[in-house]
Amino acid sequence: MTFKEIVKNDVRQVFMNLDEFSETHTINGKEMPVQIDSNEQIEREKRLNQNMDGIYKNQKLIYVSAEEFGPMPKQGAMLNMDGKMYKVEDAIHEDGVYSITLGANRA
């Protein structure tokens, strides 16, 4: 087994394991394992000033299997997660896992 095959197997059996790290969420109408990283998002928000006269930005940092998700979303694309619309602010492919920052303005 090659290293790349081992990493691909780990994504499916370890990182996206519903009994360990992930939870089922619906993204664009498809249920899939998703990790929501609140700790990293808090650290990112500390570095940014998000105060705008009565509007705040709701952000989520999620991790999904690239194989399960499909083509990586483009920055600025709209994504429906659990019935709420978010704008893709950033998406990075990290060895079979997409790290996607989602944002939505809320009043």
Secondary structure in CASP SS format (residue, H / E / C, confidence):
PFRMAT SS
TARGET T0000
AUTHOR 0000-0000-0000
METHOD secondary structure of the structure
MODEL  1
M C 1.00
T C 1.00
F H 1.00
K H 1.00
E H 1.00
I H 1.00
V H 1.00
K H 1.00
N H 1.00
D H 1.00
V H 1.00
R H 1.00
Q H 1.00
V H 1.00
F H 1.00
M C 1.00
N C 1.00
L C 1.00
D C 1.00
E C 1.00
F C 1.00
S C 1.00
E E 1.00
T E 1.00
H E 1.00
T E 1.00
I E 1.00
N C 1.00
G C 1.00
K E 1.00
E E 1.00
M E 1.00
P E 1.00
V E 1.00
Q E 1.00
I E 1.00
D C 1.00
S H 1.00
N H 1.00
E H 1.00
Q H 1.00
I H 1.00
E H 1.00
R H 1.00
E H 1.00
K H 1.00
R C 1.00
L C 1.00
N C 1.00
Q C 1.00
N C 1.00
M E 1.00
D C 1.00
G C 1.00
I E 1.00
Y E 1.00
K E 1.00
N E 1.00
Q E 1.00
K E 1.00
L E 1.00
I E 1.00
Y E 1.00
V E 1.00
S E 1.00
A H 1.00
E H 1.00
E H 1.00
F H 1.00
G C 1.00
P C 1.00
M C 1.00
P C 1.00
K C 1.00
Q C 1.00
G C 1.00
A C 1.00
M E 1.00
L E 1.00
N E 1.00
M E 1.00
D C 1.00
G C 1.00
K E 1.00
M E 1.00
Y E 1.00
K E 1.00
V E 1.00
E E 1.00
D E 1.00
A E 1.00
I E 1.00
H E 1.00
E E 1.00
D C 1.00
G C 1.00
V E 1.00
Y E 1.00
S E 1.00
I E 1.00
T E 1.00
L E 1.00
G E 1.00
A E 1.00
N E 1.00
R E 1.00
A C 1.00
END
